[in-house]
Amino acid sequence: MTLTLRNVRPYGEDAVDITVSDGRITDLAPAGSASGSADQVIDGRGLVVLPGFVDLHTHLREPGREDAETIASGTAAAALGGFTAVHAMANTTPVADTAGVVEQVWRRGVEAGYCDVHPVGAVTVGLKGEHLAELGAMADSAARVRVFSDDGVCVSDPVLMRRALEYVKAFDGVIAQHAQDPRLTEGAQMNESALSGVLGLRGWPPVAEEAIIARDLLLAQHVGSRVHICHLSTRGSVAIVRWAKERGVDVTAEVTPHHLILTEELARTYDPRYKVNPPLRTADDVEAVREGLADGTIDAVATDHAPHSREDKDCEWAAGAFGMLGLETAFPVVMETMVTPGRLGWRDVADRMSVRPARIGRLDNQGRPIAVGEPAHLVVVDPDAVWDVDPARSPSRSANTPFLGRQMSGAVVHTLLRGRPTVIEGALT
Amino acid sequence: MRSHLLSASDLSREDAIAVLDTAAELARVTDRAVKKLPTLRGRTVVNLFFEDSTRTRISFEAAAKRLSADVITFSAKGSSVSKGESLKDTALTLEAMGADAVIVRHGASGAPHRLAHSGWIDGVVINAGDGTHEHPTQALLDAYTLRHHLAGGEGALDGRRVVIVGDVLHSRVARSNVLLLRTLGAHVTVVAPPTLLPVGVETWPCAVSYDLDAALAGADAVMMLRVQAERMNAAYFPSTNEYSRRYGLDVRRADLLADGGIVMHPGPMNRGMEISAEVADGPRSVIVEQVTNGVHVRMAVLYRLLGAADLTEEASA
């Protein structure tokens, strides 16, 4: 089947008609010149088209917590957010630490059909930080795992981290580190600051993140491996990664949408909706991660979409689970914090939300240019659309968005996965 | 006064003085023949205690009963955190019972704030101690005690010097007292080993010192905080002996206070640790008095938050 996406502007540039067939872009013609003989025609209204977004950090909760999210419900939310690929984190029950589990996750993603699901393999058995999981078996499985992470838990043992960094070189894998010194963050509830002292909530000091990042960058340099830093959140972390990149360390880093826009001040509500790990930091940290994303120190925006059931959030702060939804609000947050203020152009958005995350995950057919012969993973966005966040309208099984009741500007209009629409006019197909 | 009492910062100077004045009036009334006032007849006050605290619970119970309220006590120790009934379900139960006021003690900082702002209940929420956050009625009873000894039992505490010593990091009593005593015009100094002071303490409305002798010299009052046993295993300080030597209150140190200076402790005390028995039982100690004052201050808080009629009218009726 063929499909023509009429009148869209690749990277915000000149308007074209894009025709796709058998999952690939077969024609790029000036707007209004496509023949109109396609099986399906979608009106792009002069909106911006980008390569489909790639998320390096998604919690789909299946297997184990299907009450909070499933592979089908989470990938549906991903498609609505403009994603054509997500990396499913390993902290499921059972943990994704064997070829069997990662193949199952991968297969369920294919069945759901909303976007490509690339399982992340656990670094250590059961995320326990004791023994390496069978990384090679996961890499060689049908799921072709390339990203490994104990996310939710830090690989804090320096020897184990070193071995993991070295071992995955054999199949061009990468360790994605959740940087959190466990001893410095025992019982931690929010960013450690003057505010945590006033609120009486135990602090999660920036140094607990920065010390692990510094250690891992030096380890990666020493053993000649690449390393990826998950959800960095502090000014110090950005500075350390910048320093390491200048020295040629093969490091990449991601920031979440919520760390680009929200601050610790929200903890004043004691509403666990705003409880997340790493915690929301200060306005100065928010500015630093925006700078890092703008200058390329931070390679990718990754959602850390973390669905939690109502009972895990409808409680006192200390009892609440860490994490917040992110897939459907990622693009508007990037729009508001980076594009509207002129800190990122459309090609940069494509770079940070598609090209680089695909490269980090070693996905050959995602994050590709919008050009004839390339895979037709496309997202059409309306920079001017304004909408209200309403969890009731989301396919996600959870409602723990930190943007509840907030108006967002910038919306995903159409999403195409291999030339097939998964979202048309903001609705699942 | 706001509709809840969650933090000492909810109280303006006028509010705080009004509570203390009401407490003084209630003390006079109930010290006479009439032990019990009809003020809250037909109102339901729930004591919701998720943490053990015999003294605070009994104090609130006595306060509510002396105002003729119906008192229900829930001891829901180890609730939602240990996967028992959740805070929300407990709150909904109380709402169904028609609680007019909920006095909550909880191990999680902010739990009373959640109860007050989540829409789960309509009643007034009074924080009776939440985690390492605040304990505003303790601060009020401390202010009442200070005012009695240092300000002739009326007005505020302008210019009085109060030293708070010990585990400020984990102390809800310290947080509430720093806020309230500053509101009332006192100069507060917190003294602790640096490990037991929170990050950002320099932004608090008080002075900070590591030197107890220097801080005590000429001060009007010292408030000793309990040091919990579990801190000793977490490298906050090397040993109880060293803590006691550097931050404990003995007779020599107590005598550094100004003439008439008083010694306070929210209890329960570790005698021989943060305070010596001689000082605890000595002439400067007002520790037992604090307990008595607690009942009057809590009566005053209930009285004002539940919108009772004017006190003087009622007392004369």
Contacts between the chains, C-beta under 8 A, distances in Angstrom:
chain1	res1	chain2	res2	distance
A	189	B	109	7.8
A	192	B	199	5.3
A	193	B	199	6.4
A	193	B	200	5.9
A	194	B	199	6.8
A	194	B	200	2.7
A	194	B	203	4.5
A	195	B	200	7.2
A	196	B	198	7.3
A	196	B	199	6.9
A	196	B	200	7.5
A	197	B	198	3.2
A	197	B	199	5.7
A	197	B	200	4.5
A	197	B	201	6.3
A	197	B	204	7.7
A	198	B	175	7.3
A	198	B	200	7.4
A	198	B	204	7.9
A	199	B	109	6.2
A	199	B	110	6.7
A	199	B	133	6.3
A	200	B	109	3.8
A	200	B	110	7.6
A	200	B	130	7.2
A	200	B	131	5.4
A	200	B	132	4.0
A	200	B	133	3.1
A	200	B	134	6.9
A	200	B	172	6.4
A	200	B	175	6.5
A	201	B	109	5.3
A	201	B	110	7.2
A	201	B	131	7.8
A	201	B	132	7.9
A	201	B	133	7.7
A	202	B	132	7.5
A	203	B	198	7.9
A	203	B	199	6.1
A	205	B	199	7.5
A	269	B	113	7.8
A	269	B	117	7.3
A	270	B	109	7.5
A	270	B	110	3.1
A	270	B	111	7.7
A	270	B	113	4.5
A	270	B	114	5.3
A	270	B	117	7.9
A	271	B	114	7.3
A	271	B	117	8.0
A	271	B	118	7.9
A	311	B	86	6.9
A	314	B	86	7.5
A	314	B	88	5.5
A	314	B	118	7.9
A	315	B	80	5.4
A	315	B	86	5.7
A	315	B	87	5.7
A	315	B	88	6.4
A	315	B	114	7.6
A	316	B	80	6.8
A	316	B	87	5.3
A	316	B	106	6.8
A	316	B	108	4.1
A	316	B	110	6.4
A	316	B	111	4.2
A	316	B	114	5.2
A	317	B	108	6.2
A	317	B	109	6.8
A	317	B	110	4.9
A	317	B	111	7.8
A	317	B	114	7.2
A	318	B	81	6.6
A	318	B	107	7.5
A	318	B	108	3.8
A	318	B	109	7.0
A	318	B	110	7.9
A	318	B	111	8.0
A	318	B	131	7.0
A	319	B	80	4.9
A	319	B	81	5.0
A	319	B	86	7.8
A	319	B	87	7.5
A	319	B	108	6.5
